[in-house]
Amino acid sequence: MTSTMPTTTPVLVRRPKQRRSKPSTNMAVRLLQWNANGILGHCQELQQLLATYNFDVICIQESFLKPDKDCCPMGYHSFRSDRPTAKGSLVTFIRNGLIYTEAGRPADME
């Protein structure tokens, strides 16, 4: 009696496609970075940008703000690094209600 071995055909097993999850929209942050070359002369332009794009964080270099001047848009906190001279200075505006942690600046960093 001859026995016949069943022949097997290789079966390719497909792995399910890995689905990449899209980032949740509640984690998106709208950021504006701007070298303003003097923010006081651009306050109206900043207000128009905010009305159009609804930024969460605004980082402005060369704001030229002095300690006695302010240009913080309504609904934002401001963090400033003013210079005693007329040039330079940094200001960051963060939308009220946005959770953040302010990092300390190293002493040797300007």
Backbone torsions as a table, in degrees:
resi	resn	phi	psi	omega
1	MET	NA	128.8	179.5
2	THR	-100.7	134.2	177.6
3	SER	-100.6	137.5	179.9
4	THR	-103.5	123.0	177.8
5	MET	-80.3	131.9	177.2
6	PRO	-64.7	137.1	178.0
7	THR	-85.8	141.5	179.1
8	THR	-111.0	139.7	176.2
9	THR	-102.7	132.7	178.9
10	PRO	-60.7	136.4	179.7
11	VAL	-111.5	125.7	176.8
12	LEU	-87.0	124.5	178.1
13	VAL	-100.2	121.6	178.9
14	ARG	-87.7	133.4	174.8
15	ARG	-78.3	143.5	177.3
16	PRO	-62.8	143.9	178.4
17	LYS	-62.3	136.4	176.5
18	GLN	-77.7	130.6	179.0
19	ARG	-96.9	128.9	176.9
20	ARG	-92.6	127.4	-179.0
21	SER	-79.9	139.4	176.9
22	LYS	-78.6	144.0	177.7
23	PRO	-61.2	142.9	178.9
24	SER	-66.5	139.6	-178.3
25	THR	-66.6	-21.3	179.8
26	ASN	-77.1	-2.5	177.9
27	MET	-102.8	-4.5	-179.5
28	ALA	-73.9	141.2	178.1
29	VAL	-125.1	128.2	176.5
30	ARG	-91.0	122.7	-173.3
31	LEU	-123.2	135.5	173.5
32	LEU	-117.7	127.5	173.6
33	GLN	-117.9	127.5	-171.2
34	TRP	-145.9	128.4	170.3
35	ASN	-93.0	97.7	-167.3
36	ALA	-82.1	-21.6	-177.3
37	ASN	54.0	45.2	179.9
38	GLY	106.3	95.3	-174.0
39	ILE	-73.0	-30.0	-177.2
40	LEU	-61.4	-31.8	177.2
41	GLY	-79.5	-5.0	-177.4
42	HIS	-123.2	18.5	-177.7
43	CYS	-59.5	-41.3	180.0
44	GLN	-66.2	-40.5	178.2
45	GLU	-63.2	-40.6	177.5
46	LEU	-62.1	-43.3	179.1
47	GLN	-61.8	-38.4	178.3
48	GLN	-67.3	-40.4	177.2
49	LEU	-62.0	-42.1	179.7
50	LEU	-65.2	-39.7	179.4
51	ALA	-67.2	-32.0	-177.4
52	THR	-83.8	-44.4	-170.2
53	TYR	-110.1	-12.0	174.6
54	ASN	54.1	54.9	-177.7
55	PHE	-66.4	147.5	175.2
56	ASP	-91.8	-39.6	-178.9
57	VAL	-131.3	134.2	179.3
58	ILE	-126.8	121.0	178.9
59	CYS	-112.4	118.4	-176.7
60	ILE	-119.4	124.3	173.8
61	GLN	-100.1	158.1	179.7
62	GLU	54.4	46.7	-180.0
63	SER	-73.0	-24.9	-178.3
64	PHE	60.0	20.4	179.4
65	LEU	-76.6	141.1	172.9
66	LYS	-105.3	160.0	-175.4
67	PRO	-52.9	-27.6	-177.7
68	ASP	-88.8	0.3	-179.7
69	LYS	-111.5	152.2	178.8
70	ASP	-145.8	149.5	179.6
71	CYS	-147.3	36.0	-176.6
72	CYS	-77.3	121.7	178.6
73	PRO	-65.0	150.7	177.9
74	MET	-61.1	135.1	178.0
75	GLY	90.9	11.4	-179.0
76	TYR	-130.2	152.0	167.5
77	HIS	-94.4	148.8	177.0
78	SER	-120.8	144.5	174.6
79	PHE	-126.3	124.2	-172.8
80	ARG	-123.4	153.0	171.7
81	SER	-133.4	86.4	-175.9
82	ASP	-83.3	154.6	173.8
83	ARG	-113.8	149.9	179.1
84	PRO	-71.2	-18.4	179.3
85	THR	-87.4	173.6	-177.4
86	ALA	-75.4	-15.5	-175.6
87	LYS	-106.8	163.6	174.6
88	GLY	85.5	-148.4	179.5
89	SER	82.1	146.0	178.6
90	LEU	-125.0	146.5	172.8
91	VAL	-143.5	138.0	176.3
92	THR	-123.5	129.3	176.0
93	PHE	-109.1	131.9	179.1
94	ILE	-123.8	129.1	-177.3
95	ARG	-58.2	136.2	175.4
96	ASN	-56.8	138.5	178.7
97	GLY	92.9	-13.2	178.0
98	LEU	-80.7	129.2	-178.9
99	ILE	-81.3	128.4	-177.6
100	TYR	-150.7	165.5	174.5
101	THR	-128.0	126.8	178.9
102	GLU	-83.2	121.6	179.4
103	ALA	-87.2	139.5	177.6
104	GLY	-72.2	150.5	179.6
105	ARG	-96.3	133.9	176.8
106	PRO	-58.7	145.6	-175.4
107	ALA	-61.8	-30.3	-176.8
108	ASP	-89.7	7.1	179.6
109	MET	-99.5	132.2	179.6
110	GLU	-75.9	NA	NA
